[in-house]
Amino acid sequence: MEQQIINGIAEAVKAIYDVELPTSRIVLQPTKKEFEGSLTFVTFSLTKQLGKNPVQIGEEIGKYLKENTEAVADYNIVKGFLNLVISKGVWVNTLAEIAEDKNYGHLPSNGEKVMVEYSSPNTNKPLHLGHLRNNFLGHSVSLILDAAGYDVQKVNLVNDRGIHICKSMLAYTKFGKGEEPSETLKGDKLVGNYYVAFDKAYKEEIAQLIEEKQSDYPSLEGVEDLKALKKSIEAKGASKKNKIPLTDEEKVQIKDIKALFEYAEKNAPLLLEAQEMLRKWEAGDEETVALWKKMNDWVYAGFAQSYEMMGVEFDNVYYESQTYLLGKDIVQEGLDKGVFFKKENGSVWIDLKAEKLDEKLVLRGDGTAVYMTQDMGTADLKYKDFGMNKSVYVVGNEQDYHFKVLQAIMKKMGRSYADGIYHLSYGMVELPEGKMKSREGTVVDADDLIQEMIDTAQERTEESGKIDGFTAEEAKVLFKQLALGALKYYLLKVDPKKTMLFNPKESIDFQGDTGVYIQYNHAKIQALLRRADKDGIDYSVAAYKGLTEISEAEADLVALLSKLNDKIVESADAYAPSIIANYAFDVAKQYSKVYSESPIFNEEDDQKKAFRIALSKQSSDAIRIALSLIGVQSPSRM
């Protein structure tokens, strides 16, 4: 239809002004809601070429389209905007075309490969609320890219090595007393408890060292609360407007406090032991490696349960314990090529000042790997395995700099895939109570949150009486579908780049902009279709073809349904599930309007009845497809 109108505009310009206007220059946009019409053509760009004012051009083209183009029933001019009213019969034909479109909701292959890396958990703690946004975002982007015609591989890079892993291991050796996972304590949570235990004991050692060494700093003699003094001094210079100069004594004090804290943090016995454990692990010490394997296996079993509960999966899993050695090979290659350089302490760096990224460490002086080491190795391995055109990393925005550096390094190393590296940077998820901290044990556990959502879904569904006639097992399945639908939609309807506040109670409301509201509309339509089938009503294309009168609300709904494939492409190009999520809500909301305005089973005109049932079915399909692309199931009964 749009192409027909575009061709019509080109014909009008030729017929009226004898000017050849390439169709590539003709762009249609949705008409603003305050004006009548569905599509708008802006005429300002033609004024110079045609030598007439935009209103006159709009009037002449609009008149031509109305008289010569079947799709245009009427038009109106608002300054230089030609608003086109589409004939109702065209919208009926459009619905028929959608119903018969085999590519509706899934475009043909475009021949391009994309690898999407998400989840990337650490094996020293269970998954939390932040991981939920990451997993849902990565999984949804993968599904959307697949629907847009890409060959997609979903991968998970597990952070299973490093100092943070050794902290949990060390705490377990000191405080574990042989504790093992049980039915009431998953392995990932058990290991996470020891990560918290390490942090608690580490802070105690830091405090002890500070107390012991404070006398070495004369400027701090007699100070009872060093943190309070540090905060007080720093507050003086915090405001540029009311900045108060520090005294010489304060300058010395702040310098000494920082030096004392840094000494204590670096020399706490627990941290030194953890660093030694990391060196032993990299050297292949049997006892250390055995403990590492045992604790990681506990964590993997726990992760598997969490992923199953979330409804996410992976085509391949990479482990940093395997890829960091590949990264060390790249470091040596870079040294040989002169891309990297060594400092006096033996550490290896790259100078990226020309790229405005400063110098970056790629290998420590003691030969142990850093995150960049293993990320370089993983990048090479992923390309070797899949040969993708684009490699998408779903990682929080605190790592923006890291991925700029990774891409810059791989370009300097001459990797052909470097230009295809894309960091899908997303904002953090916060709760009304504020930020979460894993090491302090203040995170919202993913399993607990999902279970809380399931319990809330059950409570609200039972209150509303929406499970009458369900067996206990059917009700259990429904509660989980509603809980995950609420959770995923709430986390994905927001643009990924934005930091967001998560309110569990808001997310599971049956009204408003929620996943449950969309799911309910789908179930309502399914009930309607069951009745239509039971009554033997024919709502095939043939039953309503030729209908010329439908309501404005119905026309608007058909227009919305016709945009599904466009929305999939738009969402894939932007790596933004929010576009699809909001589309699902728009369809549900517009369908509700049609449902309330246009009777179905009481309609006496068989053509209109068939059209409305067919429109209902297509709306149900669009909702189901859109929700599936954000990983949400659409119940057929509620």
N, C-alpha and C positions, 0 to 999 in steps of 0.2 A: 504493500500500500504506500509506504513512504517513498519507495523508488518510483512508483507511478506518479506521485505528486511532484517529486524532484524532476522527473522527465517532463511533466506538465508545465512546470515553471520555466524550464529551458525552452520549451516550445512556445510559451507565451512571450518570452523576451524576443525570440526570433520573429514571431508573427507580428507583434506590436511595434518593435523597435528595429527589426532587421539586424539584430546583434546576436552573434554566436556566443552563448554563455556555457562554458564547460560545466557539466553536472558536478564535478569535483568542488566547484566554488559554491554550490547550493547546499546549505546546511539547515536542517529543520531542528527545532528544539521544542520541548513541551511548552504548551501555553500556560502562562501564569494563572493560578487558580481564580483570581478575581475577574478574569475575562472569559467570554464564551469562546469555545474552540478546544481543539486537542493538540494541534501543531502550529508552530509559528515560524514564519520566514521574515528575517530582518532585511529591510530594503535599503538601509542607509548606505551600504557598500556599493550600490548601483547608481547613486545620484550623479557622481562625476562622469561615469561612463555613458549614462543615458541622458544626462542634461536636464533632469526633472527632479522635483522635490520628492522625498521618500513617501509622503502620503499619496501623491498622485500615482507614483509607481505601484504602490500597494493596491490602490483602487483598481487600476487597469489590469494588473496581474490577477487579482482576486476575481474580478468579473470574468476574465478569460477562463480561469480554472473552474468556476462554478458552471459555466456554459459548456466546457469541453472535457472536463475530467469527472468521471463517474464517482470518484472517491470524495470529492468536495461538494457538500450540500449547501454551504453558505460561508460567508467570511465577514470579518470586521477589521477596521483599521484603528490602531492606537498609535498615533505619531508615526514612527517608521516601522511599526510591527504589524505584519499581516497575519492575523489569527484565522486559522482555517477550521471550519466545522465539518467533521467527517460524516458522511451519510451513514445512517443506522444500518442499512443493508450491507455496507462494507464491513462494519464491525461483526455482523453475523457471519459473513464469509471468512473473516479473520479467525473467528473461533473455530470454524470448520477446518481451516488450514492448520491451526495449532493442534487440533485433535488428531490430525492425520500426519503430523510431522514426526518422523522417526528419530530425529535428532533433538527433540524437545528435552532440554535439560542435560544433554550430553553431546558436545560437538565432536565432529570427526577428528581423527589424529592430525596434528600439525607437524609431526616428525621430530619434535624437540624433546630432549630429555632434561628432567629436573630432579635433583636430589634435595629432599627437605630433611634437615637434621633438627630434631627437637627432643625434648625431655632432658637429656644430658644431666642425669642425677649424679650426686656424689654418693659413694658407698659408705658414708659415715653418718647418715641420717635418713629418716623416712621422708617421703614426699609431703609437701605442704601446700598451702593455698596458692603460693606463687607458682609452684610446679603445675597446678591445675590450669592456670591461664596459659602457661607454656605448652603443655600437652594438648589442650583443646585447640589452641591457636595453630600449632604445627600440624596436628591431625586434620583440622578443617582446611587449612591452606593446601594440604596434599590432596584432599578430596576435590577441592575446587579446581586445582590445576589439572587433575585427571579429567574432570568434567569439561574443562576448556580445551581438551585435546592433547595434553602433554603426556608423555611417558614418565610416570612419577615413581620414585623409590623413596620410601619412608625409612629413615635410619635414626638410630639412637646411639650417641657416643657416651659411654659410661665413664665417669671420672673415678676410676678405681685405684688410683695411685697418688702419691704425693704426701706432703706433710700433714694435711688435714686428715687423711686416712690413718696415718701413723698415730695421730693424737688419740683417736678412738681405740686403736689397738693397744697403745701403751696404757691408757686408762683401764682397759679390760684386764691387762696382765696385773695391774696393781690392785684393782678394786673388784674384779669380776667374780672371784671365788667359784669359778666353774659354771656360772649361770649360762643357760641355754634357752633358745626360743621355746615357747609352749603354745597351747591353744589360746591362751589369753594374752600372750606377748609375741607379736610378730618379730622376725629376725631384724628387719630394718629399724624397728622401734627400739629393740634391745641395744643395737649398736649405737643408735642415736643417743640413748641415755648415757653411754660412756663418753660420747663427744661432749655432752653437757658437763659430765663429771670432770673431764679433763679441764675444761674452761674454768670451772669453779676452783679446782685445786691449783691451777696455773695462776689465777688471780690472787689466791692466798699467798703463793710463793712470791709473786711480784710485790705484794704489800710487805711481806717479811723482808725482802731485799731492800726495799726503799727505806724501811725503818732502820735496818742495819747500816746502810750507806749514807744516810742523811747527814751524819756528823762529818762526812768528808767534804761537805759544801757549807762553808762558814756563813754564806748569805741566807741559808735556810735554817740556821740554828734557832731552836725554840719554836719553829712553826709547827703547829699541831695538825693543821689540815692543808696539805700541799695542793690538793685539787681545788679547794675553795680559793686559795691564794692565786693559783694559775688562772682560774675563771675570772677572778676580780681584776687582775692585771690585764688580761686579754680583752675584757669588756671596755676598758678605757679607749682602746684603739678600734673598737668594733664599728663605731659610727663615724663616717667620713665628715659629717656635718658638725658633730660635737666631739671631735677627736681631742683627747687630753694627752699631752706629751707624758711619756713615762719618765720617772726619775732615774738617776744612774743606778740606785739601789734596786729598783724594780727591773731594770734591764738585766742586771746580773742575776736576779732571782728567777726571772722567767727562763733565762738561758740555762741556769743550773737545774731548774725543775725538769725541763725537757731532757737534759743530759741524764739526770738521775732516772727518770721514767724509762728512757730508751735503754739505759744500762740494765735496769731490772727486767724489762721485757725480753731483752736478748739473752740474758744470763740466768733466767729462772731454770732450775735443774730439770723440771719436766720438759721444757721446750728443748733443752740440749739433748735430753734422752730421746725425744721424738725425732730430732734431726739425725741422731746416730742410728735410730731404727730405720729411717729412710735410706741412709747410706748402706746399711746391712741388706735392706730389701733389694736395692739396685745391684748389690754385689752378689745376690742370690743366696744369702744365708738361709739354710734349710729351715731352722726353727721359725725365723721371722716370716718366711714365705708360707709356711704351713699355717701359721696363725692368720695371715692375710687371706689365704684361700678359704679357711673355715669361716671367718667373719663375713667375707664377701658373699659366700654361698648363702649364709643366713639372710643377707640383705636382698639378694636376687630373688629368693623365694618370696620375701615380703613385697618386693616391687611387682612381681608377677601378679599377685593378688590385687594390688592397687590398680594396675593397668587394666585388668579384667573388669574391675568395678567401674573404672572410668569409661570403658568402651573404646580404648585406643590400642593400636598395634603397630608393629614395625616389620619392614621387609628384611632388615639387616641390623645387627648390633655390632658396634665397634667398641673396643676397650682401650683406654689410654695406656694401660700396661703393655699393650702390644704395639701401639703406634709411636710411643716416645722414642723407641730405639730407631725407628725410621726417621724421626726428627733429628736424631743425633747424626745420622748419615747425611742429612741435608745440611746440617751445620758444618760438617767437614767439607762437603761439596762447596758450600758458600765460602769457607776459608780458602779453599783451593782456587776459587774464582776471584777472590778479592772482594766479594760482596760483604763478608763479615770480617771483623778484626778482633784480636785478643787484647785484653788489658793485662797489666802487670800481675794481677792476682789469678790469671788464667781464665777468667770469665770471657765469654764470647758475646760480641755486640754487633749491631748494625746501625750505621749512621743514616737517619732518615730526615735530617734537617732540611734537605732540599725539597722534601715532600711536606715540610712543615709538621713533622711528627717526632722530631727530636731523636735521641739515641734509644735503642731498645735492646735489653738483655735477651739472648736466645739460649744461653747455657751458663750455669753457675760455675764459679771457679773450682769447686770440688768435683765438677763433672756431672752433677745431678741436673735433671731436666726441669724446665719451667713450663708453664702452660703453653707458651709460644712454641717450644720445642715439639711438644706432642701434637699441637694443632697443625704444624707444618707437615709432620709425618702423616697425620690423618688425612689432610687435604690431598696429598699424593696418592694414598691408598684408595680413597674414595673415587678419584678420577680413574685410577687403574681398573677398579672394579666395575664402574658404570659409564665412564666416558660422557658425563653430562655436559649440556650446554650452560646450565645454570646450577649453582650450588647455594642453596638457601640455608642460612643459619638462624634458627629461632632462638634468640638469646636476649636477655634483658638489656635495657639501654645503658646500664652501668658499664657495659663492655663495648660501647661505641668505638672508643679509641683502639681497643685491642684488635677489632676486626679491620679497621683502617690500616693498622700496622701489618696484619696478616696479609691483606691483599697487596700492600706495597712490597712486602718481602717476596711474595711469590711472583710478582711482576719482575722484580730485580733478578730473581732466580730463573727467569725465562720460562715460567710455566704457562702453557697455552690456555689453561683454564682460569687463570687469575682474573681476567676481566669478568668472568661469570660468577665470581664470589659476591654474594649479596647477604648483608646482615639485616634480617627482619627484626629490627629493634623495637621492643615493646616496653611500655611503662609498667611500673610495679603495681601490685594490688595491695591496697591498705584497708584496714578495718576501722570502724568508728573509734576503736581504742588506740589506733596508731600503727606504726611499723612493727614488723616481726623480726626477731633475731634468733637464728638457729642455735648458735653457741650458748645462748642464755636460756634456751628452752621456752621461748615465748612465741613460737610459731603456732599456726593453726594447722593441725594435722589433716592431710587430705582425706584419709579414711574416715576420721571422726566427723569431718565436715559433711562428707557425702552421706554418712549414716544419719547425721542430724537432719539433713535435707529430706531423706527418705522418711524419717519419723514425722517431720512436719507435713510432708505431702500426705501421709496416711491420716494424720490428725485432721487436716483441712478437708480432705476428700470425704472422710467419714462424716464430718460435720455437715457437709453440703448434700449428703445422701447420693453422691454420684457413683456409688459402686453397688447399688442394689442389683442383685442377680449375678454378681461375680463370685466365683469360687475363691477360696482362700489363696490358692496359687495364682489365679488370674489377678487378684487384688495386689498380691506381692509384686508381680511383674509390673503392674500399672504404677504402683508407688515409686518404683525405681525409675521407670520411664519419665514420670513427672519430675522427680527430684533432679535427675541428670539433665532433663530438658530445661528446667528452671536455672540450674547452675551454669550450663554451657551457654545458654542464650544470654544470660546476664553478663557473663564474662566476655562474650564475643560480640555483643551488639555495639560495644564501644570501640572506636578506632584504636587499633593496636598500639599506636604511638603514645596514647594518653595514659597517664597514671590514673587509676580508678579506685573508687571506694566501693567495697563490696558489702552489701547489706543483705544477709540471708533471708530475713523476713520479707523484704520487698520483692525478692526474686521469685517467690512462689505464690504470688497473688493470682487468682483466677481472672482478674480484670486488669486492664491497662497493658502497658508495653512489657509483657512477660512471655516466657516460653510456654507457660501453662495455658495462657490465653490462646496462643496460636494452636497448641495441641488440641485444645477444647473445640476450636472451630473446625479442625480437621475431623475430629470424632463426630461432631454434629453433622457434617456433610456425609460422612460414611453411613450414619443412621438414616439419613434422608435417602441415600442411594439404595440402601437395603429395602426401604419401603417402596421405592420406585420399581425395583426389580421384582419385589413380591407382588406388586399390583400389575406387573406386566406392561409397564409404560415403555414405549419406544422413544429413546432420546438419542438415537444415532444421528449422524449428520443429515441423512436424508429426511428425517422427521422434522427438522426446523429450517432446512435450506429454502431460501426464498423469502424468509421472514424479513419485513422491511421496517418494523416498528419495535424498538426496544427503548428502555429508559436511559437517561443520562448516566445514572449510576451503573447500569449494566454495561454501557459503552465504555465507561471509565475502567471498569473491572477487566473487560476484554483487552483494553489498551495495556493495562498493567500486566496481564498474563502474557501478552506478546513480547514483553521485555525480559523474560527470564533468561534467555540465552545471552542477551546483551549484558545483563547483570552478572552473569557467570564470568564473561570475558573481562568486564570491568573489575570485578573482585579479584580475578586471577592476576591481572596486570598490576594491581595495587597491593597484592598479597594482603587483602583486607576482608576477612570473613564478615566484618560488620556490615558490608554492603549487602551480602546475601541475607544476613540475619534481619536487617531492617526491611528488606524486600519481603521476607516471609510475613513480617508483622503488617506491612502495608496491604498485602493480599488478604490476610485474615480480617483486617479492619474494614477494607472495602467490601469484602464479601458479607460481613455483618450488616453493613448498610444496605446492600442489595436484598439480603434475606429479610430485613425488617420492612422494606418498602414494597417488595414484589411478592405476592403470594405464589405458591407453587402448586400444591395439590388442590387448592380451591380455584385455580385458574381454569376458566372454561375453554379458552382457546388452546387447542392441542399443540399448535406450533409453538406458542409462547411457553407452554408448560414444558415441552421437550427442550426448548432452548434453555430455559432456566435450570432444568436438571443437568443438561450438558454443561452449562456454565458452572454449576456447582461441582460437577465431577472434575472439570479442568482446574478449578480453584483448589480442590483437594489435592490433585496431582502436583500443582505448583507448590503448594505448602509442603507436601511430603518431600518433594525433591529438594526444595530450599533448606528445609530442616535437616535432611539427611546430609547436606553439604557442610553443616556445622556440627555433625555428629549426633543429631537429636532424632530420636524415634518418634513416629506419629501414631499414637494409639488409635485403633478403629472404634473403640468403645470407651466412654468415660461416664 
